[in-house]
């Protein structure tokens, strides 16, 4: 959630600035930053600390309205997704990797429809390639086209997905997630003392995640996402889950053996 400091920066930054350089003048197709903050402080939107989110919402509205005005809405696919939820950033837990994805495509994606099949951002490029009539197989990427899912075909595109961040690797299916935490020798001292054990973030972040995820520091973690979506109970050492552990570790090894760098015992 954006904080007050971000809200101030939102106003103080030059509205003409873009990643490619300065515009001759600030865009005037949406409410100004000052107007958005005033609305938030007056209780007309999501609250005084969420002005930047209201501004983003307004921006998306302008985009959709412009497509309507130009007669392009019926022939345009609009995709909106986030990189993580408000908690769990820089982790492989669901709050860090399981994010919403909204798609607007009149005539193809049914309004109000929901799909819970596994998909990833790496799937977007081959999907767009297929949408425009190309051959997704010609693109050398790890993703797969999810066009069938957009058309309402609930047939899995992935049986599992590889997860990776910092010193952690994982594999997730619709029901299960296995997380492996392995350190190279030169990272052990940092991990054992004053840094976040997953990626070198601050001790404050580490303490927050340790409170939120009881098994955060465990070398091996297994979660049943159906019964425990908040990932509070590590089932790795439960004898009855040994077949699941073996299957997911084999799956992770299959992913990692294709990688050029080592990770623990998985791609020796």
C-alpha positions in Angstrom: 0.0 0.0 0.0 1.5 3.4 -1.0 2.6 5.4 2.1 2.4 9.2 2.7 6.0 9.7 1.5 5.1 8.1 -1.9 2.0 10.3 -2.0 4.1 13.5 -1.6 6.6 12.3 -4.2 3.7 11.7 -6.5 2.9 15.5 -6.5 6.5 16.8 -6.3 7.9 14.8 -9.2 7.8 16.5 -12.6 4.7 15.2 -14.4 6.6 15.6 -17.7 9.2 13.0 -16.8 9.1 9.6 -18.6 11.6 6.7 -18.8 12.6 8.0 -22.3 13.1 11.6 -21.3 11.1 14.8 -20.6 7.8 15.5 -22.5 7.3 19.0 -23.8 4.4 19.3 -21.5 2.6 17.2 -19.0 -0.3 15.0 -20.3 -3.7 16.4 -19.6 -5.9 13.4 -20.4 -6.6 12.5 -16.8 -7.1 14.2 -13.5 -4.0 15.9 -12.1 -2.1 14.4 -9.2 -3.3 17.2 -7.0 -6.9 16.5 -7.8 -6.5 12.8 -7.1 -4.9 13.5 -3.7 -7.6 16.0 -2.8 -10.3 13.4 -3.6 -8.6 10.8 -1.5 -8.2 13.2 1.5 -11.9 14.2 1.1 -12.9 10.5 1.4 -14.0 10.3 -2.2 -11.7 7.5 -3.2 -9.6 4.8 -1.4 -8.1 6.9 1.4 -5.4 9.5 1.8 -2.6 6.9 1.6 -4.0 5.3 -1.6 -4.0 8.3 -3.9 -1.4 6.8 -6.2 -3.7 3.7 -6.6 -6.7 6.0 -7.4 -4.5 7.7 -10.0 -3.6 4.4 -11.6 -7.3 3.5 -11.7 -8.1 6.8 -13.4 -5.3 6.1 -15.9 -6.7 2.7 -16.8 -10.1 4.3 -17.2 -8.7 6.9 -19.6 -7.0 4.0 -21.7 -10.3 2.1 -22.0 -12.3 5.2 -22.8 -9.8 6.1 -25.5 -10.1 2.7 -27.1 -13.8 3.1 -27.2 -13.6 6.6 -28.8 -11.2 5.3 -31.4 -13.4 2.3 -32.2 -10.6 -0.1 -31.2 -12.1 -1.8 -28.1 -13.5 -4.9 -30.0 -10.1 -5.5 -31.6 -7.8 -4.9 -28.6 -6.7 -7.3 -25.8 -6.1 -5.4 -22.5 -4.1 -7.2 -19.8 -3.7 -5.9 -16.3 -1.6 -7.8 -13.7 0.6 -7.1 -10.7 4.1 -8.3 -9.7 3.1 -9.3 -6.1 0.4 -8.8 -3.5 0.8 -6.2 -0.7 2.5 -8.8 1.5 5.0 -11.4 0.7 7.2 -9.4 -1.6 10.6 -11.0 -2.3 9.3 -14.4 -1.2 8.0 -17.5 -3.0 4.9 -17.7 -0.9 1.5 -17.2 -2.6 1.4 -13.5 -1.5 4.7 -13.0 -3.4 4.0 -15.0 -6.6 0.2 -15.6 -6.9 -1.2 -12.4 -8.3 -4.4 -11.3 -10.1 -4.5 -11.0 -13.8 -7.4 -9.3 -15.6 -8.1 -9.6 -19.3 -10.6 -7.6 -21.4 -11.1 -9.0 -24.9 -14.7 -8.5 -26.2 -16.1 -11.5 -28.0 -13.4 -13.9 -26.6 -13.1 -13.5 -22.9 -16.5 -13.9 -21.3 -17.3 -11.0 -18.9 -17.1 -12.1 -15.3 -15.5 -15.4 -16.1 -12.8 -16.8 -13.8 -9.9 -19.2 -14.6 -7.8 -20.8 -11.9 -5.4 -22.7 -14.1 -1.6 -22.2 -13.7 -0.2 -19.4 -15.8 2.8 -17.0 -15.6 4.0 -13.8 -17.1 6.4 -15.8 -19.3 3.3 -17.0 -21.1 2.3 -13.5 -22.4 4.7 -13.3 -25.3 3.7 -16.6 -26.9 0.1 -15.8 -26.2 0.3 -12.5 -28.1 2.1 -14.2 -30.9 -0.7 -16.7 -31.3 -3.4 -14.0 -31.0 -1.9 -12.1 -34.0 -1.8 -15.3 -36.1 1.9 -16.2 -35.6 3.4 -19.5 -34.4 4.3 -19.4 -30.7 6.7 -22.3 -31.2 9.1 -20.1 -33.2 9.8 -18.0 -30.1 12.6 -19.3 -27.9 11.0 -18.6 -24.5 10.0 -20.8 -21.5 6.3 -19.8 -21.6 3.4 -21.3 -23.4 0.4 -19.7 -25.1 -2.6 -19.4 -22.8 -5.0 -18.5 -25.6 -7.1 -21.6 -24.9 -7.6 -20.4 -21.4 -8.7 -17.0 -22.6 -11.2 -18.7 -24.8 -12.7 -20.5 -21.8 -11.1 -23.9 -22.3 -10.2 -25.0 -18.8 -7.5 -27.4 -19.9 -4.2 -27.1 -18.0 -1.4 -25.4 -19.9 1.2 -26.1 -17.2 1.3 -29.0 -14.7 3.7 -26.9 -12.6 5.7 -23.7 -12.6 9.3 -22.9 -11.5 9.6 -20.2 -8.8 12.9 -18.4 -8.2 14.1 -15.6 -5.9 17.3 -14.9 -4.2 18.6 -18.1 -2.5 15.2 -19.9 -2.8 13.8 -22.0 -5.6 10.5 -23.7 -5.7 8.0 -25.6 -7.8 4.2 -25.1 -7.6 1.2 -27.0 -8.8 -2.4 -26.2 -8.4 -2.4 -28.2 -5.1 1.1 -28.2 -3.8 4.2 -26.0 -3.4 7.7 -27.1 -2.5 10.3 -24.5 -1.6 14.1 -25.2 -1.3 16.4 -22.7 0.5 20.1 -23.3 -0.4 23.1 -21.0 0.2 26.3 -20.9 -1.7 29.3 -21.0 0.7 30.1 -17.3 0.4 26.5 -16.4 1.4 26.2 -18.4 4.6 27.6 -15.8 6.9 25.4 -13.0 5.5 22.3 -15.3 5.7 23.0 -16.4 9.3 23.5 -12.9 10.7 22.1 -9.6 9.8 20.4 -10.0 6.4 17.2 -11.5 5.1 18.0 -15.2 4.5 16.2 -15.3 1.1 17.7 -12.3 -0.7 19.8 -10.0 1.5 17.0 -7.6 2.5 16.9 -5.8 5.8 16.6 -7.6 9.2 13.2 -5.8 9.6 11.8 -7.4 6.6 13.1 -10.8 7.8 11.4 -10.4 11.1 8.1 -9.5 9.5 8.2 -12.5 7.2 9.2 -14.8 10.1 6.1 -13.7 11.9 3.9 -14.1 8.9 5.3 -17.4 7.7 6.3 -19.8 10.5 8.6 -22.0 8.4 10.3 -19.0 6.7 13.8 -20.1 7.7 13.3 -23.8 7.0 15.6 -25.4 4.4 12.8 -27.4 2.8 9.2 -26.5 2.9 6.0 -28.2 1.6 2.5 -26.7 1.6 -0.9 -28.0 0.6 -2.3 -24.9 -1.1 -5.8 -26.3 -1.1 -6.1 -26.7 2.7 -3.5 -24.2 3.7 -3.4 -21.3 1.2 -1.7 -19.0 3.7 1.2 -21.5 4.0 1.3 -21.8 7.7 2.0 -25.5 8.1 5.2 -27.0 6.7 4.4 -30.6 5.7 7.9 -31.5 4.5 8.8 -33.8 7.4 5.4 -35.5 7.5 5.9 -39.2 6.5 2.7 -39.4 4.6 3.9 -36.6 2.2 7.1 -38.3 1.2 5.7 -39.3 -2.3 4.7 -35.6 -2.9 8.1 -34.3 -1.7 9.9 -36.8 -4.0 7.7 -35.9 -7.0 8.2 -32.1 -6.5 11.9 -32.3 -5.9 12.2 -34.4 -9.1 10.2 -31.7 -10.9 12.4 -28.9 -9.5 15.6 -30.8 -10.4 14.3 -31.2 -14.0 13.8 -27.4 -14.2 17.1 -26.5 -12.6 19.3 -28.9 -14.6 18.5 -26.8 -17.6 19.9 -23.7 -15.9 23.6 -22.6 -16.4 24.2 -21.9 -12.7 24.3 -24.4 -9.7 21.7 -24.6 -7.0 22.4 -26.9 -4.1 22.2 -30.5 -5.0 19.6 -30.0 -7.7 21.7 -29.6 -10.7 25.1 -31.1 -9.8 
